[in-house]
Amino acid sequence: MPTFSHFNQSDDGRRDELVRQIEHSVERLSVQELEALYYDMVAKDYIR
């Protein structure tokens, strides 16, 4: 489980930390996992 150090950060700092963690996780996904994530995000209207 990731450790969040956001308790004393601004919203922008928290956002940047979360984006970095998500990017790091996405880099490790296979093509099939990326496709599944993509379709799930499209279905939930996160990607337009």
C-alpha positions as a Markdown table, in Angstrom:
| # | Residue | x | y | z |
|---|---|---|---|---|
| 1 | Met | 0.0 | 0.0 | 0.0 |
| 2 | Pro | 1.5 | 3.4 | -1.0 |
| 3 | Thr | 2.3 | 5.9 | 1.7 |
| 4 | Phe | 0.7 | 9.3 | 1.2 |
| 5 | Ser | 2.6 | 12.3 | 2.5 |
| 6 | His | -0.2 | 14.7 | 1.6 |
| 7 | Phe | -1.3 | 15.9 | 5.0 |
| 8 | Asn | 0.7 | 19.1 | 4.8 |
| 9 | Gln | 0.6 | 19.6 | 1.1 |
| 10 | Ser | -1.5 | 21.9 | -1.0 |
| 11 | Asp | -4.1 | 20.4 | -3.4 |
| 12 | Asp | -1.6 | 20.9 | -6.3 |
| 13 | Gly | 1.1 | 19.0 | -4.3 |
| 14 | Arg | -1.3 | 16.2 | -3.5 |
| 15 | Arg | -2.4 | 16.0 | -7.1 |
| 16 | Asp | 1.2 | 15.9 | -8.4 |
| 17 | Glu | 2.0 | 13.1 | -6.0 |
| 18 | Leu | -1.1 | 11.1 | -7.0 |
| 19 | Val | -0.3 | 11.6 | -10.7 |
| 20 | Arg | 3.3 | 10.3 | -10.2 |
| 21 | Gln | 2.0 | 7.2 | -8.4 |
| 22 | Ile | -0.6 | 6.5 | -11.1 |
| 23 | Glu | 2.0 | 7.0 | -13.9 |
| 24 | His | 4.4 | 4.6 | -12.2 |
| 25 | Ser | 1.7 | 2.0 | -11.9 |
| 26 | Val | 0.5 | 2.4 | -15.5 |
| 27 | Glu | 4.0 | 2.0 | -16.8 |
| 28 | Arg | 4.0 | -1.6 | -15.5 |
| 29 | Leu | 0.7 | -2.7 | -17.1 |
| 30 | Ser | 0.7 | -5.1 | -20.1 |
| 31 | Val | -1.0 | -4.1 | -23.3 |
| 32 | Gln | -4.1 | -6.1 | -22.4 |
| 33 | Glu | -4.3 | -4.5 | -19.0 |
| 34 | Leu | -3.9 | -1.0 | -20.6 |
| 35 | Glu | -6.7 | -1.8 | -23.0 |
| 36 | Ala | -9.0 | -3.0 | -20.2 |
| 37 | Leu | -8.2 | 0.2 | -18.2 |
| 38 | Tyr | -8.8 | 2.4 | -21.3 |
| 39 | Tyr | -12.2 | 0.8 | -22.1 |
| 40 | Asp | -13.2 | 1.0 | -18.4 |
| 41 | Met | -12.3 | 4.7 | -18.3 |
| 42 | Val | -14.2 | 5.4 | -21.6 |
| 43 | Ala | -17.2 | 3.6 | -20.2 |
| 44 | Lys | -17.1 | 5.7 | -17.0 |
| 45 | Asp | -16.7 | 8.9 | -19.2 |
| 46 | Tyr | -13.3 | 9.7 | -17.7 |
| 47 | Ile | -11.9 | 9.8 | -21.2 |
| 48 | Arg | -13.7 | 11.5 | -24.0 |
